Amino acid sequence: MIAFQHMLKGIIFLQAIIKAFWQITLFRSGPQTLPDSQLLLMFAGLVYVLSNVLFIFVQYPVYSLPAVVVDLILISVWCCGLLAFFGLAGRIRQTLTAMFGAGALLQFITLPIIVTSGKGTPGIFTMLALVIILLWSTAVHGYILSRALDKSFGIGIALAVVYFFISNGILGPLLVPAA
């Protein structure tokens, strides 16, 4: 009976966490609504890493782990650097938790599309779905940054777009096999 109660509490806890991240991806709440918790940050970071390993592994099996490590470092440095620059370093844990949690949720939404598209050139509907999720993901990152930095949504989007180009410039060569 006690084991069942612990399992039930764990399920309720996971539902609350998923709901909180889902609310962020729908632009209904920001990173400030998340607890400032090292444990939640580590949990969200672990789920983010796992979702990225799965996502990248489906496309580039050999390069998944190095790319995920670099991505984790990039997003952490980018967020920490921006927050420190604007004198808001106290928001690092909540911001990274939001980035990792929302990012993992969006990766899990994208994963079935990638898996079902198979190898080769994806169809028009697959490409459209991926573009929509990419734009949504960029908007979510911008939203999180705007809320964490107390800046406009436009500034947050601009920072998310800059991050997108920086990360793709660094990660792209890691994922393309050497000729």
Buried (B, 14 or more C-beta within 10 A) or exposed (E): EEEEEEEEEEEEEEEEBBEBBBBBBEBEBBBEEBEBEEEBBEBBBEBBBBBBBBBBBBBBEEBBBEBBBBBBEBBBEBBBEBBEEEEBEEBBBBBBBBBBBBBBBBBBBBBEBBEEBEEEEBEEEBEEBBEEBEEBBBBBBBBBBBBBBEBEBEBBBBBBEEBBEEBEEBBEEBBEEEE
